[in-house]
Amino acid sequence: MNWWSQARVWLERPGSPNPLDDVLLDRLAIAAAAAVERYGPAHTTMAAPALVELVVSSDSDEAARARVLRLLGFAADLPVHVIAVRSQLPLDRIGGLVCPARPVKAAPLADLGVILAAAIDPAGFPADVRAGIGAAESPGRSWRQARTALRFTTPREPVIRYDDQGALALLAEIPPDTSRDNTDVAAITRVTGNHDDLETLDAYCTTGSQRRAAGLLHLQHSSVARRLEQIGKTLGIELADPAGLLRARIAPTAWRLLND
């Protein structure tokens, strides 16, 4: 009887779990990984969605998660970042660009792409890819962080690390009804129909300066000043005031999260 037949007999036996079950599962994982290394596409980036889901699920048993990570090629002491991706490009191509040295694995999960990577080069993301990057903690927590970071992405900032959001990440925890009832968030809807106004407001909030915003938009300073004056009146916010600028930064972000 070969090792696989013995394993099947062991796993299919009746009765309660045996203390040696984990040892056997570990050996099966090692044997399977060795078979893939010898006979299969050992350097393939794409992984089975069920395995990746087990890694990132918050309900997964830590021992099972660790076994799957080893099977996918991640050493026990290797940090694992989880990336949430929204893109039309193939996930294996994106994974290879952001983590060329490997190990890196990817799979589709629901309406998003998931990338597991030991290291990440944010500059490697192709244009038009939206990505949220979780911290290298528990993969389950990293996946939640990555999805939150993805919600904060914009055309101007398409790749965001969760850790870089700091306290702004708390906005994602606000109940939708609370956001809808906020005066500033409700006021943003009055400028969403004008793309130029939204671009101008975003540039001003990003740079904190009318002149720098004008440079970013390739417009005259006077044109940006006039736009911002009108936007401020529409929103009921004094944009030149530090408190007003803070409100103008938070309100569009909360509005985007609400409509994500």
C-alpha positions as CSV (number, residue, x, y, z in Angstrom):
1,M,0.0,0.0,0.0
2,N,1.5,3.4,-1.0
3,W,1.6,6.5,1.2
4,W,-1.5,8.0,-0.5
5,S,-3.6,4.9,0.1
6,Q,-2.4,4.8,3.7
7,A,-3.4,8.4,4.1
8,R,-6.9,7.8,2.7
9,V,-7.4,4.9,5.1
10,W,-6.3,7.1,8.0
11,L,-8.5,10.1,7.0
12,E,-11.6,8.0,6.3
13,R,-11.4,5.9,9.4
14,P,-14.4,6.1,11.8
15,G,-14.2,7.5,15.3
16,S,-13.0,10.7,16.9
17,P,-10.0,12.7,15.7
18,N,-6.5,11.3,16.4
19,P,-3.7,13.4,17.8
20,L,-1.6,12.4,14.8
21,D,-4.1,13.9,12.3
22,D,-2.3,17.2,12.2
23,V,1.1,15.5,11.6
24,L,-0.4,13.5,8.7
25,L,-2.0,16.6,7.2
26,D,1.3,18.4,7.4
27,R,3.0,15.5,5.6
28,L,0.3,15.4,3.0
29,A,0.8,19.1,2.4
30,I,4.5,18.7,2.0
31,A,4.0,15.8,-0.3
32,A,1.5,17.7,-2.4
33,A,3.8,20.7,-2.6
34,A,6.7,18.5,-3.6
35,A,4.5,16.9,-6.3
36,V,3.5,20.3,-7.6
37,E,7.2,21.4,-7.6
38,R,8.3,18.4,-9.6
39,Y,5.4,17.8,-11.9
40,G,3.3,21.0,-12.0
41,P,3.7,24.7,-12.7
42,A,5.7,25.5,-9.6
43,H,6.1,29.2,-10.4
44,T,2.5,29.8,-11.4
45,T,1.1,32.8,-9.7
46,M,-2.6,31.8,-9.8
47,A,-3.8,29.7,-6.9
48,A,-7.1,27.8,-6.2
49,P,-9.7,30.4,-5.0
50,A,-10.7,28.0,-2.2
51,L,-7.2,27.9,-0.8
52,V,-6.8,31.7,-0.9
53,E,-10.2,32.2,0.7
54,L,-9.1,29.9,3.5
55,V,-6.0,32.0,4.0
56,V,-7.8,35.4,4.2
57,S,-11.0,34.3,5.9
58,S,-11.4,35.6,9.5
59,D,-13.1,32.3,10.5
60,S,-10.2,30.1,9.4
61,D,-8.4,28.0,12.0
62,E,-4.8,29.3,12.4
63,A,-3.3,25.9,12.1
64,A,-5.2,25.2,8.8
65,R,-4.2,28.7,7.6
66,A,-0.6,28.0,8.3
67,R,-0.7,24.7,6.5
68,V,-2.2,26.3,3.4
69,L,0.3,29.1,3.4
70,R,3.1,26.5,3.4
71,L,1.4,24.7,0.6
72,L,1.3,27.9,-1.4
73,G,5.0,28.5,-0.9
74,F,5.1,30.9,2.0
75,A,7.6,30.1,4.8
76,A,6.3,30.1,8.3
77,D,8.4,33.1,9.3
78,L,7.6,35.1,6.1
79,P,5.3,38.1,6.4
80,V,2.3,38.0,4.1
81,H,0.6,41.1,2.8
82,V,-2.9,40.8,1.3
83,I,-3.9,43.1,-1.6
84,A,-7.4,43.7,-2.7
85,V,-7.5,44.5,-6.5
86,R,-10.1,45.8,-8.9
87,S,-8.9,45.6,-12.4
88,Q,-9.6,44.2,-15.9
89,L,-6.0,43.0,-16.1
90,P,-5.0,39.4,-15.4
91,L,-4.2,38.9,-11.7
92,D,-1.1,36.8,-12.3
93,R,0.4,39.7,-14.4
94,I,-0.3,42.2,-11.6
95,G,1.1,39.8,-8.9
96,G,4.3,39.3,-10.9
97,L,4.8,43.1,-11.3
98,V,4.3,44.1,-7.7
99,C,6.2,41.1,-6.2
100,P,8.7,40.0,-8.9
101,A,10.9,38.1,-6.4
102,R,8.0,36.0,-5.2
103,P,6.5,34.2,-3.4
104,V,3.2,35.6,-4.7
105,K,-0.2,34.0,-5.2
106,A,-3.4,35.4,-6.6
107,A,-7.0,34.4,-7.1
108,P,-10.4,35.9,-7.8
109,L,-12.7,36.1,-4.8
110,A,-16.3,37.4,-5.2
111,D,-16.1,40.6,-7.2
112,L,-12.4,41.4,-6.2
113,G,-9.0,40.0,-6.9
114,V,-6.8,38.8,-4.0
115,I,-3.0,38.8,-4.1
116,L,-0.9,37.3,-1.4
117,A,2.7,38.6,-1.4
118,A,5.7,38.4,0.8
119,A,6.8,41.9,-0.4
120,I,5.2,44.7,-2.4
121,D,6.5,47.3,-4.8
122,P,3.6,49.8,-5.0
123,A,5.3,51.4,-8.1
124,G,4.8,48.1,-9.9
125,F,1.0,48.4,-10.2
126,P,0.0,49.1,-13.8
127,A,-2.1,52.1,-14.7
128,D,-5.9,51.8,-14.2
129,V,-5.5,49.3,-11.4
130,R,-7.2,50.0,-8.1
131,A,-5.5,48.3,-5.2
132,G,-5.7,48.4,-1.4
133,I,-2.8,47.0,0.6
134,G,-3.2,45.5,4.1
135,A,-0.5,45.4,6.7
136,A,1.6,42.2,7.1
137,E,-0.3,40.9,10.1
138,S,-2.7,38.1,10.3
139,P,-3.9,37.5,6.7
140,G,-7.5,37.6,7.8
141,R,-7.0,41.1,9.3
142,S,-4.8,42.1,6.4
143,W,-7.6,41.2,4.0
144,R,-10.1,43.4,5.9
145,Q,-7.6,46.3,5.8
146,A,-7.0,45.8,2.1
147,R,-10.7,46.0,1.3
148,T,-11.0,49.1,3.4
149,A,-8.0,50.7,1.7
150,L,-9.4,49.9,-1.7
151,R,-12.5,51.9,-0.9
152,F,-10.4,55.0,-0.4
153,T,-8.7,54.8,-3.8
154,T,-9.4,57.5,-6.4
155,P,-8.2,58.0,-10.0
156,R,-5.6,60.4,-8.6
157,E,-4.5,57.9,-5.9
158,P,-5.3,54.4,-7.2
159,V,-3.1,52.4,-4.8
160,I,-3.4,53.0,-1.1
161,R,-1.8,51.3,1.9
162,Y,-4.2,50.9,4.9
163,D,-1.5,52.0,7.3
164,D,-1.1,55.3,5.4
165,Q,-4.7,56.2,6.0
166,G,-4.2,56.5,9.8
167,A,-7.3,58.0,11.5
168,L,-9.0,58.5,8.1
169,A,-9.6,54.7,8.1
170,L,-12.2,55.3,10.9
171,L,-14.4,56.9,8.3
172,A,-15.1,53.5,6.8
173,E,-16.6,52.4,10.1
174,I,-19.3,55.1,10.1
175,P,-22.8,53.7,9.6
176,P,-24.2,54.7,6.2
177,D,-27.2,56.5,7.6
178,T,-25.0,58.6,9.8
179,S,-23.0,59.7,6.8
180,R,-26.1,60.5,4.7
181,D,-27.5,62.7,7.5
182,N,-24.3,64.7,7.8
183,T,-24.6,68.3,6.4
184,D,-21.2,68.3,4.6
185,V,-21.6,64.9,3.1
186,A,-25.1,65.8,1.8
187,A,-23.7,69.1,0.4
188,I,-21.1,67.2,-1.7
189,T,-23.9,65.7,-3.8
190,R,-24.6,69.3,-5.1
191,V,-21.2,69.3,-6.8
192,T,-20.9,65.7,-7.9
193,G,-22.6,66.5,-11.2
194,N,-19.8,68.8,-12.3
195,H,-16.6,66.9,-13.0
196,D,-14.5,70.0,-13.1
197,D,-15.7,71.1,-9.7
198,L,-14.9,67.7,-8.2
199,E,-11.4,67.7,-9.8
200,T,-10.7,71.2,-8.5
201,L,-11.9,70.4,-5.0
202,D,-9.8,67.1,-5.0
203,A,-6.7,68.9,-6.2
204,Y,-7.1,71.7,-3.6
205,C,-7.7,69.2,-0.8
206,T,-4.7,67.1,-2.0
207,T,-2.3,70.0,-2.2
208,G,-3.7,72.5,0.4
209,S,-2.8,75.3,-1.9
210,Q,-4.6,77.1,-4.7
211,R,-1.4,77.6,-6.7
212,R,-0.3,74.0,-6.3
213,A,-3.8,72.9,-7.3
214,A,-3.6,75.1,-10.4
215,G,-0.3,73.5,-11.3
216,L,-1.8,70.0,-10.8
217,L,-4.8,70.9,-13.0
218,H,-2.7,72.8,-15.5
219,L,-4.9,75.9,-15.0
220,Q,-4.4,79.5,-14.2
221,H,-4.4,80.3,-10.5
222,S,-7.2,82.8,-11.0
223,S,-9.4,80.1,-12.7
224,V,-8.9,77.8,-9.7
225,A,-9.6,80.6,-7.3
226,R,-12.9,81.4,-9.0
227,R,-13.9,77.8,-9.0
228,L,-13.1,77.3,-5.3
229,E,-15.0,80.4,-4.4
230,Q,-18.1,79.1,-6.1
231,I,-17.6,75.6,-4.7
232,G,-17.3,77.0,-1.2
233,K,-20.6,78.9,-1.6
234,T,-22.3,75.7,-2.9
235,L,-21.0,73.6,0.0
236,G,-21.4,76.3,2.6
237,I,-17.8,75.9,3.7
238,E,-15.1,78.6,3.9
239,L,-12.3,76.7,2.0
240,A,-9.6,79.2,2.9
241,D,-10.1,78.5,6.6
242,P,-8.1,75.6,8.0
243,A,-11.2,74.1,9.6
244,G,-13.1,74.5,6.3
245,L,-10.3,72.8,4.4
246,L,-10.4,69.9,6.9
247,R,-14.2,69.6,6.4
248,A,-13.7,69.7,2.6
249,R,-11.1,66.9,2.8
250,I,-13.3,64.6,4.9
251,A,-16.7,65.2,3.3
252,P,-15.8,63.9,-0.3
253,T,-14.0,60.9,1.3
254,A,-17.1,60.1,3.3
255,W,-19.3,60.6,0.3
256,R,-17.1,58.2,-1.8
257,L,-17.2,55.6,0.9
258,L,-21.0,55.9,1.1
259,N,-21.3,55.4,-2.7
260,D,-18.6,52.7,-3.1
